[in-house]
Amino acid sequence: MRQLIRADGAVQRVGTFGGEGKTFFPPSGTKYIDCTVNMWNGYFLRSDGVVVQEKMGGISGTIEPPTGTKYTSIEANQYCSYFLRSDGKIDRTTGYCEIQTAGITATSEPISSSAGWFGN
């Protein structure tokens, strides 16, 4: 499954082999500006800095950034999704529409992982 952002700010769900799926329209006054998909969920970033979670073809909840910040970018790996805040910190969720790890510090230094070394 993939998600594509249309010019009107709606998100179009697209199947792995083509075929259009459901379209998700943002609330009035906002647009979707970024989207990402992991193994279980789709996440749509609205222009007001709120993240919307899609699961099984429906909107299952919203994730609000901390007061005074906006989410500016989102990215997912197989199981987790990461939300970049306007203050430079990163929040992480594991798919339950709740922030599991808040305020991870973004860094340009290489980070060690069991898979090896990687930079930004």
C-alpha positions in Angstrom: 0.0 0.0 0.0 1.2 3.5 -0.8 -0.2 7.0 -0.1 0.0 9.8 -2.6 -0.7 13.5 -1.9 -2.8 15.1 -4.5 -2.5 18.8 -5.6 -5.7 19.6 -3.6 -4.1 18.4 -0.4 -6.1 15.1 -0.2 -4.3 11.7 0.2 -5.0 9.0 -2.4 -4.5 5.4 -1.3 -2.8 3.4 -4.0 -2.5 -0.4 -4.1 0.8 -2.2 -4.6 -0.1 -3.2 -8.1 -1.7 0.1 -9.2 -5.4 0.6 -8.6 -6.8 3.6 -6.8 -8.1 3.1 -3.3 -9.8 5.4 -0.8 -9.2 9.1 -0.8 -8.8 10.9 2.5 -9.7 14.6 2.6 -8.2 17.0 5.2 -10.4 19.2 7.4 -11.5 22.5 5.9 -8.7 25.1 6.0 -5.9 22.5 6.0 -4.1 20.3 3.4 -2.1 17.1 3.8 1.5 18.1 3.1 3.4 14.8 3.8 2.5 11.1 4.3 4.3 7.9 5.1 3.3 4.3 5.6 4.7 1.5 7.8 3.7 -2.1 8.1 0.5 -1.3 10.0 -0.5 2.3 9.5 -0.5 5.3 7.2 0.3 8.7 8.7 -0.7 12.0 7.1 0.8 15.3 8.1 -1.6 18.3 8.0 -0.6 21.8 7.2 -1.5 22.8 10.8 1.2 20.4 12.1 -1.2 17.6 13.3 -0.6 14.0 12.2 -3.6 11.9 11.3 -3.3 8.1 11.6 -5.0 5.8 9.0 -5.5 2.1 9.8 -7.4 -0.5 7.7 -8.8 2.2 5.4 -10.2 4.6 8.0 -8.9 7.4 10.1 -8.2 6.0 13.6 -7.0 9.1 15.4 -4.9 12.2 15.5 -1.5 12.9 17.1 -1.1 16.5 18.3 2.4 18.0 18.6 3.4 19.5 22.0 2.1 23.0 22.7 4.0 25.7 20.8 5.3 23.4 18.1 4.2 21.8 14.8 5.1 18.6 13.2 7.0 19.5 10.0 7.9 16.1 8.5 7.1 12.4 9.1 8.9 9.2 8.2 8.3 5.5 8.9 10.2 2.3 9.1 8.7 -1.2 9.2 7.1 -0.8 12.7 7.6 2.7 13.9 6.9 6.2 12.7 8.9 9.4 13.5 7.6 12.9 13.6 10.0 15.9 13.3 8.9 18.8 15.5 9.5 22.5 14.6 11.8 22.7 17.7 14.1 20.0 16.2 13.1 17.2 18.4 11.7 13.9 17.1 8.7 12.0 18.5 8.1 8.3 17.9 5.0 6.1 17.8 4.7 2.4 17.5 1.3 2.5 16.0 -1.2 3.0 18.8 -1.8 6.7 18.0 0.1 7.7 21.1 3.6 9.0 21.3 5.8 6.2 22.7 9.1 8.2 22.9 9.0 11.9 23.1 11.6 14.5 22.3 14.4 12.4 20.9 17.2 14.8 20.1 18.0 15.0 16.4 21.8 14.9 15.6 24.1 15.1 12.7 26.6 12.7 14.4 26.6 9.1 13.2 24.4 6.8 15.3 25.4 3.3 16.2 22.9 0.5 15.7 23.0 -3.2 15.6 22.7 -3.0 11.8 25.9 -0.8 11.6 26.6 2.9 11.3 24.5 5.4 9.5 24.3 9.2 9.3 21.5 11.5 8.5 
